Amino acid sequence: MKKIQILGTGCPKCKKFVQHAEEAVKELGLDAEIEKVTQINDIMKFGVMMTPALAVDGAVKSVGKVLSVEEIKGLLK
């Protein structure tokens, strides 16, 4: 099972990112857990200074922008 983490404080862009990630997982039919990381200290442990960000299995894949569903699918394949 993949672990997908959306790093962000809960702003509208972060919420949109979560929706896109959920849609990408659904479209790919993946067995994945989506976790929202909202605490600043937890986000900083990833070395991320701009949100929203995406981490897959603990590795940061994107920082500072909301990826489209298709972009996320490309990172998850």
PyMOL Python script that loads the backbone (N, CA, C, O; Angstrom):
from pymol import cmd

cmd.read_pdbstr("""\
ATOM      1  N   MET A   1       0.837  -1.174   0.000  1.00  0.00           N
ATOM      2  CA  MET A   1       0.000   0.000   0.000  1.00  0.00           C
ATOM      3  C   MET A   1       0.885   1.241   0.000  1.00  0.00           C
ATOM      4  O   MET A   1       1.837   1.350   0.772  1.00  0.00           O
ATOM      5  N   LYS A   2       0.545   2.166  -0.884  1.00  0.00           N
ATOM      6  CA  LYS A   2       1.279   3.431  -0.941  1.00  0.00           C
ATOM      7  C   LYS A   2       0.770   4.365   0.156  1.00  0.00           C
ATOM      8  O   LYS A   2      -0.410   4.348   0.508  1.00  0.00           O
ATOM      9  N   LYS A   3       1.676   5.174   0.684  1.00  0.00           N
ATOM     10  CA  LYS A   3       1.297   6.200   1.653  1.00  0.00           C
ATOM     11  C   LYS A   3       1.494   7.551   0.983  1.00  0.00           C
ATOM     12  O   LYS A   3       2.613   7.935   0.645  1.00  0.00           O
ATOM     13  N   ILE A   4       0.402   8.257   0.799  1.00  0.00           N
ATOM     14  CA  ILE A   4       0.424   9.568   0.145  1.00  0.00           C
ATOM     15  C   ILE A   4       0.136  10.609   1.218  1.00  0.00           C
ATOM     16  O   ILE A   4      -0.869  10.530   1.925  1.00  0.00           O
ATOM     17  N   GLN A   5       1.030  11.582   1.328  1.00  0.00           N
ATOM     18  CA  GLN A   5       0.865  12.625   2.323  1.00  0.00           C
ATOM     19  C   GLN A   5       0.750  13.981   1.629  1.00  0.00           C
ATOM     20  O   GLN A   5       1.578  14.354   0.798  1.00  0.00           O
ATOM     21  N   ILE A   6      -0.292  14.690   1.997  1.00  0.00           N
ATOM     22  CA  ILE A   6      -0.484  16.057   1.516  1.00  0.00           C
ATOM     23  C   ILE A   6      -0.046  16.970   2.655  1.00  0.00           C
ATOM     24  O   ILE A   6      -0.631  16.953   3.738  1.00  0.00           O
ATOM     25  N   LEU A   7       0.978  17.759   2.402  1.00  0.00           N
ATOM     26  CA  LEU A   7       1.515  18.655   3.423  1.00  0.00           C
ATOM     27  C   LEU A   7       0.950  20.041   3.213  1.00  0.00           C
ATOM     28  O   LEU A   7       1.181  20.667   2.179  1.00  0.00           O
ATOM     29  N   GLY A   8       0.204  20.521   4.201  1.00  0.00           N
ATOM     30  CA  GLY A   8      -0.382  21.850   4.110  1.00  0.00           C
ATOM     31  C   GLY A   8      -1.204  22.150   5.341  1.00  0.00           C
ATOM     32  O   GLY A   8      -1.641  21.242   6.048  1.00  0.00           O
ATOM     33  N   THR A   9      -1.412  23.421   5.593  1.00  0.00           N
ATOM     34  CA  THR A   9      -2.069  23.845   6.829  1.00  0.00           C
ATOM     35  C   THR A   9      -3.590  23.805   6.769  1.00  0.00           C
ATOM     36  O   THR A   9      -4.250  24.094   7.767  1.00  0.00           O
ATOM     37  N   GLY A  10      -4.150  23.459   5.640  1.00  0.00           N
ATOM     38  CA  GLY A  10      -5.607  23.384   5.529  1.00  0.00           C
ATOM     39  C   GLY A  10      -6.212  24.532   4.745  1.00  0.00           C
ATOM     40  O   GLY A  10      -7.422  24.749   4.797  1.00  0.00           O
ATOM     41  N   CYS A  11      -5.388  25.265   4.024  1.00  0.00           N
ATOM     42  CA  CYS A  11      -5.877  26.372   3.196  1.00  0.00           C
ATOM     43  C   CYS A  11      -6.694  25.812   2.018  1.00  0.00           C
ATOM     44  O   CYS A  11      -6.646  24.610   1.758  1.00  0.00           O
ATOM     45  N   PRO A  12      -7.430  26.656   1.313  1.00  0.00           N
ATOM     46  CA  PRO A  12      -8.219  26.167   0.170  1.00  0.00           C
ATOM     47  C   PRO A  12      -7.390  25.417  -0.876  1.00  0.00           C
ATOM     48  O   PRO A  12      -7.866  24.435  -1.446  1.00  0.00           O
ATOM     49  N   LYS A  13      -6.141  25.870  -1.139  1.00  0.00           N
ATOM     50  CA  LYS A  13      -5.299  25.175  -2.113  1.00  0.00           C
ATOM     51  C   LYS A  13      -4.953  23.773  -1.621  1.00  0.00           C
ATOM     52  O   LYS A  13      -4.915  22.823  -2.402  1.00  0.00           O
ATOM     53  N   CYS A  14      -4.703  23.655  -0.322  1.00  0.00           N
ATOM     54  CA  CYS A  14      -4.362  22.344   0.244  1.00  0.00           C
ATOM     55  C   CYS A  14      -5.559  21.397   0.156  1.00  0.00           C
ATOM     56  O   CYS A  14      -5.403  20.213  -0.143  1.00  0.00           O
ATOM     57  N   LYS A  15      -6.738  21.921   0.417  1.00  0.00           N
ATOM     58  CA  LYS A  15      -7.956  21.099   0.340  1.00  0.00           C
ATOM     59  C   LYS A  15      -8.195  20.633  -1.096  1.00  0.00           C
ATOM     60  O   LYS A  15      -8.610  19.496  -1.319  1.00  0.00           O
ATOM     61  N   LYS A  16      -7.938  21.497  -2.057  1.00  0.00           N
ATOM     62  CA  LYS A  16      -8.085  21.134  -3.469  1.00  0.00           C
ATOM     63  C   LYS A  16      -7.077  20.042  -3.834  1.00  0.00           C
ATOM     64  O   LYS A  16      -7.393  19.118  -4.584  1.00  0.00           O
ATOM     65  N   PHE A  17      -5.876  20.158  -3.302  1.00  0.00           N
ATOM     66  CA  PHE A  17      -4.830  19.169  -3.553  1.00  0.00           C
ATOM     67  C   PHE A  17      -5.270  17.788  -3.038  1.00  0.00           C
ATOM     68  O   PHE A  17      -5.062  16.774  -3.705  1.00  0.00           O
ATOM     69  N   VAL A  18      -5.871  17.765  -1.857  1.00  0.00           N
ATOM     70  CA  VAL A  18      -6.365  16.501  -1.288  1.00  0.00           C
ATOM     71  C   VAL A  18      -7.415  15.895  -2.218  1.00  0.00           C
ATOM     72  O   VAL A  18      -7.398  14.690  -2.472  1.00  0.00           O
ATOM     73  N   GLN A  19      -8.328  16.724  -2.725  1.00  0.00           N
ATOM     74  CA  GLN A  19      -9.358  16.237  -3.659  1.00  0.00           C
ATOM     75  C   GLN A  19      -8.708  15.636  -4.899  1.00  0.00           C
ATOM     76  O   GLN A  19      -9.111  14.565  -5.353  1.00  0.00           O
ATOM     77  N   HIS A  20      -7.719  16.309  -5.442  1.00  0.00           N
ATOM     78  CA  HIS A  20      -7.026  15.817  -6.641  1.00  0.00           C
ATOM     79  C   HIS A  20      -6.326  14.489  -6.346  1.00  0.00           C
ATOM     80  O   HIS A  20      -6.363  13.574  -7.168  1.00  0.00           O
ATOM     81  N   ALA A  21      -5.692  14.381  -5.185  1.00  0.00           N
ATOM     82  CA  ALA A  21      -4.991  13.135  -4.821  1.00  0.00           C
ATOM     83  C   ALA A  21      -5.983  11.985  -4.680  1.00  0.00           C
ATOM     84  O   ALA A  21      -5.726  10.876  -5.150  1.00  0.00           O
ATOM     85  N   GLU A  22      -7.109  12.250  -4.037  1.00  0.00           N
ATOM     86  CA  GLU A  22      -8.134  11.215  -3.876  1.00  0.00           C
ATOM     87  C   GLU A  22      -8.653  10.751  -5.229  1.00  0.00           C
ATOM     88  O   GLU A  22      -8.852   9.556  -5.446  1.00  0.00           O
ATOM     89  N   GLU A  23      -8.871  11.688  -6.131  1.00  0.00           N
ATOM     90  CA  GLU A  23      -9.353  11.357  -7.470  1.00  0.00           C
ATOM     91  C   GLU A  23      -8.314  10.537  -8.243  1.00  0.00           C
ATOM     92  O   GLU A  23      -8.665   9.575  -8.926  1.00  0.00           O
ATOM     93  N   ALA A  24      -7.038  10.918  -8.135  1.00  0.00           N
ATOM     94  CA  ALA A  24      -5.966  10.192  -8.825  1.00  0.00           C
ATOM     95  C   ALA A  24      -5.875   8.752  -8.329  1.00  0.00           C
ATOM     96  O   ALA A  24      -5.736   7.827  -9.129  1.00  0.00           O
ATOM     97  N   VAL A  25      -5.952   8.559  -7.027  1.00  0.00           N
ATOM     98  CA  VAL A  25      -5.899   7.211  -6.445  1.00  0.00           C
ATOM     99  C   VAL A  25      -7.082   6.386  -6.927  1.00  0.00           C
ATOM    100  O   VAL A  25      -6.936   5.217  -7.284  1.00  0.00           O
ATOM    101  N   LYS A  26      -8.250   7.007  -6.933  1.00  0.00           N
ATOM    102  CA  LYS A  26      -9.466   6.316  -7.375  1.00  0.00           C
ATOM    103  C   LYS A  26      -9.356   5.910  -8.849  1.00  0.00           C
ATOM    104  O   LYS A  26      -9.668   4.774  -9.208  1.00  0.00           O
ATOM    105  N   GLU A  27      -8.913   6.836  -9.695  1.00  0.00           N
ATOM    106  CA  GLU A  27      -8.813   6.556 -11.133  1.00  0.00           C
ATOM    107  C   GLU A  27      -7.780   5.466 -11.435  1.00  0.00           C
ATOM    108  O   GLU A  27      -7.951   4.679 -12.367  1.00  0.00           O
ATOM    109  N   LEU A  28      -6.705   5.428 -10.638  1.00  0.00           N
ATOM    110  CA  LEU A  28      -5.672   4.412 -10.853  1.00  0.00           C
ATOM    111  C   LEU A  28      -6.018   3.084 -10.179  1.00  0.00           C
ATOM    112  O   LEU A  28      -5.394   2.060 -10.456  1.00  0.00           O
ATOM    113  N   GLY A  29      -7.011   3.108  -9.299  1.00  0.00           N
ATOM    114  CA  GLY A  29      -7.387   1.898  -8.577  1.00  0.00           C
ATOM    115  C   GLY A  29      -6.300   1.433  -7.618  1.00  0.00           C
ATOM    116  O   GLY A  29      -6.117   0.232  -7.419  1.00  0.00           O
ATOM    117  N   LEU A  30      -5.581   2.377  -7.024  1.00  0.00           N
ATOM    118  CA  LEU A  30      -4.471   2.039  -6.136  1.00  0.00           C
ATOM    119  C   LEU A  30      -4.957   1.724  -4.728  1.00  0.00           C
ATOM    120  O   LEU A  30      -5.981   2.229  -4.269  1.00  0.00           O
ATOM    121  N   ASP A  31      -4.185   0.871  -4.060  1.00  0.00           N
ATOM    122  CA  ASP A  31      -4.368   0.640  -2.643  1.00  0.00           C
ATOM    123  C   ASP A  31      -3.461   1.647  -1.949  1.00  0.00           C
ATOM    124  O   ASP A  31      -2.259   1.418  -1.815  1.00  0.00           O
ATOM    125  N   ALA A  32      -4.034   2.753  -1.513  1.00  0.00           N
ATOM    126  CA  ALA A  32      -3.224   3.836  -0.950  1.00  0.00           C
ATOM    127  C   ALA A  32      -3.937   4.490   0.219  1.00  0.00           C
ATOM    128  O   ALA A  32      -5.165   4.549   0.279  1.00  0.00           O
ATOM    129  N   GLU A  33      -3.129   4.974   1.138  1.00  0.00           N
ATOM    130  CA  GLU A  33      -3.627   5.737   2.281  1.00  0.00           C
ATOM    131  C   GLU A  33      -3.252   7.194   2.035  1.00  0.00           C
ATOM    132  O   GLU A  33      -2.096   7.508   1.751  1.00  0.00           O
ATOM    133  N   ILE A  34      -4.237   8.076   2.147  1.00  0.00           N
ATOM    134  CA  ILE A  34      -3.960   9.509   1.999  1.00  0.00           C
ATOM    135  C   ILE A  34      -4.023  10.143   3.384  1.00  0.00           C
ATOM    136  O   ILE A  34      -5.028  10.058   4.090  1.00  0.00           O
ATOM    137  N   GLU A  35      -2.917  10.779   3.742  1.00  0.00           N
ATOM    138  CA  GLU A  35      -2.814  11.419   5.050  1.00  0.00           C
ATOM    139  C   GLU A  35      -2.614  12.915   4.851  1.00  0.00           C
ATOM    140  O   GLU A  35      -1.826  13.336   4.004  1.00  0.00           O
ATOM    141  N   LYS A  36      -3.329  13.711   5.635  1.00  0.00           N
ATOM    142  CA  LYS A  36      -3.145  15.162   5.610  1.00  0.00           C
ATOM    143  C   LYS A  36      -2.203  15.526   6.753  1.00  0.00           C
ATOM    144  O   LYS A  36      -2.492  15.245   7.916  1.00  0.00           O
ATOM    145  N   VAL A  37      -1.087  16.147   6.421  1.00  0.00           N
ATOM    146  CA  VAL A  37      -0.118  16.594   7.416  1.00  0.00           C
ATOM    147  C   VAL A  37      -0.294  18.097   7.553  1.00  0.00           C
ATOM    148  O   VAL A  37       0.062  18.851   6.648  1.00  0.00           O
ATOM    149  N   THR A  38      -0.847  18.541   8.692  1.00  0.00           N
ATOM    150  CA  THR A  38      -1.224  19.945   8.831  1.00  0.00           C
ATOM    151  C   THR A  38      -0.404  20.728   9.855  1.00  0.00           C
ATOM    152  O   THR A  38      -0.448  21.959   9.872  1.00  0.00           O
ATOM    153  N   GLN A  39       0.332  20.035  10.697  1.00  0.00           N
ATOM    154  CA  GLN A  39       1.112  20.731  11.723  1.00  0.00           C
ATOM    155  C   GLN A  39       2.433  21.226  11.126  1.00  0.00           C
ATOM    156  O   GLN A  39       3.155  20.475  10.471  1.00  0.00           O
ATOM    157  N   ILE A  40       2.728  22.496  11.364  1.00  0.00           N
ATOM    158  CA  ILE A  40       3.925  23.122  10.798  1.00  0.00           C
ATOM    159  C   ILE A  40       5.193  22.323  11.138  1.00  0.00           C
ATOM    160  O   ILE A  40       6.035  22.105  10.266  1.00  0.00           O
ATOM    161  N   ASN A  41       5.333  21.891  12.382  1.00  0.00           N
ATOM    162  CA  ASN A  41       6.535  21.152  12.779  1.00  0.00           C
ATOM    163  C   ASN A  41       6.670  19.843  11.996  1.00  0.00           C
ATOM    164  O   ASN A  41       7.776  19.459  11.614  1.00  0.00           O
ATOM    165  N   ASP A  42       5.551  19.163  11.756  1.00  0.00           N
ATOM    166  CA  ASP A  42       5.578  17.916  10.989  1.00  0.00           C
ATOM    167  C   ASP A  42       5.937  18.189   9.526  1.00  0.00           C
ATOM    168  O   ASP A  42       6.686  17.429   8.912  1.00  0.00           O
ATOM    169  N   ILE A  43       5.399  19.275   8.978  1.00  0.00           N
ATOM    170  CA  ILE A  43       5.705  19.650   7.590  1.00  0.00           C
ATOM    171  C   ILE A  43       7.191  19.973   7.455  1.00  0.00           C
ATOM    172  O   ILE A  43       7.830  19.572   6.482  1.00  0.00           O
ATOM    173  N   MET A  44       7.737  20.696   8.425  1.00  0.00           N
ATOM    174  CA  MET A  44       9.148  21.088   8.372  1.00  0.00           C
ATOM    175  C   MET A  44      10.081  19.878   8.457  1.00  0.00           C
ATOM    176  O   MET A  44      11.202  19.938   7.952  1.00  0.00           O
ATOM    177  N   LYS A  45       9.644  18.786   9.081  1.00  0.00           N
ATOM    178  CA  LYS A  45      10.463  17.572   9.157  1.00  0.00           C
ATOM    179  C   LYS A  45      10.741  16.998   7.766  1.00  0.00           C
ATOM    180  O   LYS A  45      11.719  16.275   7.573  1.00  0.00           O
ATOM    181  N   PHE A  46       9.881  17.321   6.804  1.00  0.00           N
ATOM    182  CA  PHE A  46      10.083  16.888   5.425  1.00  0.00           C
ATOM    183  C   PHE A  46      11.043  17.808   4.682  1.00  0.00           C
ATOM    184  O   PHE A  46      11.426  17.515   3.550  1.00  0.00           O
ATOM    185  N   GLY A  47      11.438  18.927   5.311  1.00  0.00           N
ATOM    186  CA  GLY A  47      12.303  19.899   4.659  1.00  0.00           C
ATOM    187  C   GLY A  47      11.536  20.812   3.718  1.00  0.00           C
ATOM    188  O   GLY A  47      12.128  21.457   2.853  1.00  0.00           O
ATOM    189  N   VAL A  48      10.219  20.868   3.884  1.00  0.00           N
ATOM    190  CA  VAL A  48       9.347  21.652   3.005  1.00  0.00           C
ATOM    191  C   VAL A  48       9.124  23.035   3.614  1.00  0.00           C
ATOM    192  O   VAL A  48       8.773  23.158   4.788  1.00  0.00           O
ATOM    193  N   MET A  49       9.329  24.069   2.806  1.00  0.00           N
ATOM    194  CA  MET A  49       9.136  25.439   3.266  1.00  0.00           C
ATOM    195  C   MET A  49       7.938  26.111   2.594  1.00  0.00           C
ATOM    196  O   MET A  49       7.501  27.179   3.025  1.00  0.00           O
ATOM    197  N   MET A  50       7.406  25.486   1.538  1.00  0.00           N
ATOM    198  CA  MET A  50       6.229  26.025   0.850  1.00  0.00           C
ATOM    199  C   MET A  50       5.188  24.919   0.726  1.00  0.00           C
ATOM    200  O   MET A  50       5.508  23.767   0.432  1.00  0.00           O
ATOM    201  N   THR A  51       3.946  25.298   0.956  1.00  0.00           N
ATOM    202  CA  THR A  51       2.858  24.331   0.808  1.00  0.00           C
ATOM    203  C   THR A  51       1.911  24.812  -0.286  1.00  0.00           C
ATOM    204  O   THR A  51       1.927  25.993  -0.631  1.00  0.00           O
ATOM    205  N   PRO A  52       1.107  23.944  -0.824  1.00  0.00           N
ATOM    206  CA  PRO A  52       1.004  22.533  -0.494  1.00  0.00           C
ATOM    207  C   PRO A  52       2.157  21.731  -1.085  1.00  0.00           C
ATOM    208  O   PRO A  52       2.821  22.150  -2.034  1.00  0.00           O
ATOM    209  N   ALA A  53       2.366  20.568  -0.491  1.00  0.00           N
ATOM    210  CA  ALA A  53       3.406  19.660  -0.980  1.00  0.00           C
ATOM    211  C   ALA A  53       2.859  18.240  -0.973  1.00  0.00           C
ATOM    212  O   ALA A  53       1.895  17.931  -0.272  1.00  0.00           O
ATOM    213  N   LEU A  54       3.488  17.387  -1.763  1.00  0.00           N
ATOM    214  CA  LEU A  54       3.071  15.995  -1.879  1.00  0.00           C
ATOM    215  C   LEU A  54       4.258  15.095  -1.575  1.00  0.00           C
ATOM    216  O   LEU A  54       5.343  15.265  -2.131  1.00  0.00           O
ATOM    217  N   ALA A  55       4.034  14.129  -0.678  1.00  0.00           N
ATOM    218  CA  ALA A  55       5.051  13.111  -0.398  1.00  0.00           C
ATOM    219  C   ALA A  55       4.425  11.746  -0.670  1.00  0.00           C
ATOM    220  O   ALA A  55       3.277  11.491  -0.308  1.00  0.00           O
ATOM    221  N   VAL A  56       5.199  10.878  -1.313  1.00  0.00           N
ATOM    222  CA  VAL A  56       4.757   9.510  -1.587  1.00  0.00           C
ATOM    223  C   VAL A  56       5.748   8.576  -0.914  1.00  0.00           C
ATOM    224  O   VAL A  56       6.946   8.608  -1.194  1.00  0.00           O
ATOM    225  N   ASP A  57       5.228   7.746  -0.023  1.00  0.00           N
ATOM    226  CA  ASP A  57       6.066   6.818   0.740  1.00  0.00           C
ATOM    227  C   ASP A  57       7.240   7.539   1.403  1.00  0.00           C
ATOM    228  O   ASP A  57       8.357   7.022   1.436  1.00  0.00           O
ATOM    229  N   GLY A  58       6.977   8.741   1.930  1.00  0.00           N
ATOM    230  CA  GLY A  58       7.978   9.503   2.675  1.00  0.00           C
ATOM    231  C   GLY A  58       8.897  10.379   1.850  1.00  0.00           C
ATOM    232  O   GLY A  58       9.683  11.144   2.408  1.00  0.00           O
ATOM    233  N   ALA A  59       8.813  10.282   0.517  1.00  0.00           N
ATOM    234  CA  ALA A  59       9.672  11.091  -0.359  1.00  0.00           C
ATOM    235  C   ALA A  59       8.873  12.251  -0.946  1.00  0.00           C
ATOM    236  O   ALA A  59       7.816  12.046  -1.542  1.00  0.00           O
ATOM    237  N   VAL A  60       9.383  13.468  -0.776  1.00  0.00           N
ATOM    238  CA  VAL A  60       8.696  14.652  -1.301  1.00  0.00           C
ATOM    239  C   VAL A  60       8.783  14.652  -2.823  1.00  0.00           C
ATOM    240  O   VAL A  60       9.868  14.531  -3.391  1.00  0.00           O
ATOM    241  N   LYS A  61       7.629  14.788  -3.482  1.00  0.00           N
ATOM    242  CA  LYS A  61       7.553  14.749  -4.949  1.00  0.00           C
ATOM    243  C   LYS A  61       7.208  16.103  -5.560  1.00  0.00           C
ATOM    244  O   LYS A  61       7.532  16.361  -6.720  1.00  0.00           O
ATOM    245  N   SER A  62       6.552  16.971  -4.788  1.00  0.00           N
ATOM    246  CA  SER A  62       6.129  18.269  -5.311  1.00  0.00           C
ATOM    247  C   SER A  62       6.015  19.255  -4.155  1.00  0.00           C
ATOM    248  O   SER A  62       5.606  18.892  -3.052  1.00  0.00           O
ATOM    249  N   VAL A  63       6.387  20.522  -4.424  1.00  0.00           N
ATOM    250  CA  VAL A  63       6.332  21.563  -3.397  1.00  0.00           C
ATOM    251  C   VAL A  63       5.809  22.858  -4.006  1.00  0.00           C
ATOM    252  O   VAL A  63       6.232  23.266  -5.088  1.00  0.00           O
ATOM    253  N   GLY A  64       4.882  23.497  -3.294  1.00  0.00           N
ATOM    254  CA  GLY A  64       4.485  24.862  -3.625  1.00  0.00           C
ATOM    255  C   GLY A  64       3.435  25.053  -4.692  1.00  0.00           C
ATOM    256  O   GLY A  64       3.163  26.188  -5.084  1.00  0.00           O
ATOM    257  N   LYS A  65       2.826  23.963  -5.183  1.00  0.00           N
ATOM    258  CA  LYS A  65       1.758  24.159  -6.155  1.00  0.00           C
ATOM    259  C   LYS A  65       0.762  23.005  -6.079  1.00  0.00           C
ATOM    260  O   LYS A  65       1.086  21.907  -5.627  1.00  0.00           O
ATOM    261  N   VAL A  66      -0.436  23.281  -6.527  1.00  0.00           N
ATOM    262  CA  VAL A  66      -1.486  22.261  -6.570  1.00  0.00           C
ATOM    263  C   VAL A  66      -1.347  21.517  -7.892  1.00  0.00           C
ATOM    264  O   VAL A  66      -1.535  22.087  -8.966  1.00  0.00           O
ATOM    265  N   LEU A  67      -1.018  20.241  -7.793  1.00  0.00           N
ATOM    266  CA  LEU A  67      -0.899  19.427  -9.000  1.00  0.00           C
ATOM    267  C   LEU A  67      -2.273  19.018  -9.491  1.00  0.00           C
ATOM    268  O   LEU A  67      -3.207  18.868  -8.703  1.00  0.00           O
ATOM    269  N   SER A  68      -2.391  18.839 -10.802  1.00  0.00           N
ATOM    270  CA  SER A  68      -3.644  18.339 -11.374  1.00  0.00           C
ATOM    271  C   SER A  68      -3.759  16.850 -11.075  1.00  0.00           C
ATOM    272  O   SER A  68      -2.790  16.213 -10.663  1.00  0.00           O
ATOM    273  N   VAL A  69      -4.940  16.308 -11.285  1.00  0.00           N
ATOM    274  CA  VAL A  69      -5.163  14.875 -11.108  1.00  0.00           C
ATOM    275  C   VAL A  69      -4.199  14.094 -12.001  1.00  0.00           C
ATOM    276  O   VAL A  69      -3.609  13.106 -11.564  1.00  0.00           O
ATOM    277  N   GLU A  70      -4.040  14.535 -13.248  1.00  0.00           N
ATOM    278  CA  GLU A  70      -3.151  13.837 -14.184  1.00  0.00           C
ATOM    279  C   GLU A  70      -1.697  13.890 -13.735  1.00  0.00           C
ATOM    280  O   GLU A  70      -0.975  12.901 -13.865  1.00  0.00           O
ATOM    281  N   GLU A  71      -1.256  15.031 -13.208  1.00  0.00           N
ATOM    282  CA  GLU A  71       0.129  15.150 -12.719  1.00  0.00           C
ATOM    283  C   GLU A  71       0.364  14.196 -11.549  1.00  0.00           C
ATOM    284  O   GLU A  71       1.405  13.543 -11.468  1.00  0.00           O
ATOM    285  N   ILE A  72      -0.602  14.125 -10.653  1.00  0.00           N
ATOM    286  CA  ILE A  72      -0.465  13.224  -9.505  1.00  0.00           C
ATOM    287  C   ILE A  72      -0.440  11.775  -9.965  1.00  0.00           C
ATOM    288  O   ILE A  72       0.345  10.973  -9.460  1.00  0.00           O
ATOM    289  N   LYS A  73      -1.297  11.439 -10.919  1.00  0.00           N
ATOM    290  CA  LYS A  73      -1.317  10.072 -11.446  1.00  0.00           C
ATOM    291  C   LYS A  73       0.050   9.712 -12.019  1.00  0.00           C
ATOM    292  O   LYS A  73       0.521   8.589 -11.838  1.00  0.00           O
ATOM    293  N   GLY A  74       0.691  10.657 -12.709  1.00  0.00           N
ATOM    294  CA  GLY A  74       2.011  10.413 -13.268  1.00  0.00           C
ATOM    295  C   GLY A  74       3.058  10.113 -12.195  1.00  0.00           C
ATOM    296  O   GLY A  74       3.952   9.295 -12.414  1.00  0.00           O
ATOM    297  N   LEU A  75       2.955  10.760 -11.056  1.00  0.00           N
ATOM    298  CA  LEU A  75       3.891  10.527  -9.957  1.00  0.00           C
ATOM    299  C   LEU A  75       3.631   9.214  -9.227  1.00  0.00           C
ATOM    300  O   LEU A  75       4.537   8.644  -8.618  1.00  0.00           O
ATOM    301  N   LEU A  76       2.400   8.742  -9.292  1.00  0.00           N
ATOM    302  CA  LEU A  76       2.032   7.529  -8.561  1.00  0.00           C
ATOM    303  C   LEU A  76       2.247   6.249  -9.366  1.00  0.00           C
ATOM    304  O   LEU A  76       2.284   5.157  -8.799  1.00  0.00           O
ATOM    305  N   LYS A  77       2.386   6.381 -10.676  1.00  0.00           N
ATOM    306  CA  LYS A  77       2.544   5.188 -11.514  1.00  0.00           C
ATOM    307  C   LYS A  77       3.903   4.562 -11.322  1.00  0.00           C
ATOM    308  O   LYS A  77       4.210   3.548 -11.949  1.00  0.00           O
TER     309      LYS A  77
END
""", "prot")
cmd.dss("prot")
cmd.show_as("cartoon", "prot")
cmd.util.cbc("prot")
cmd.orient("prot")
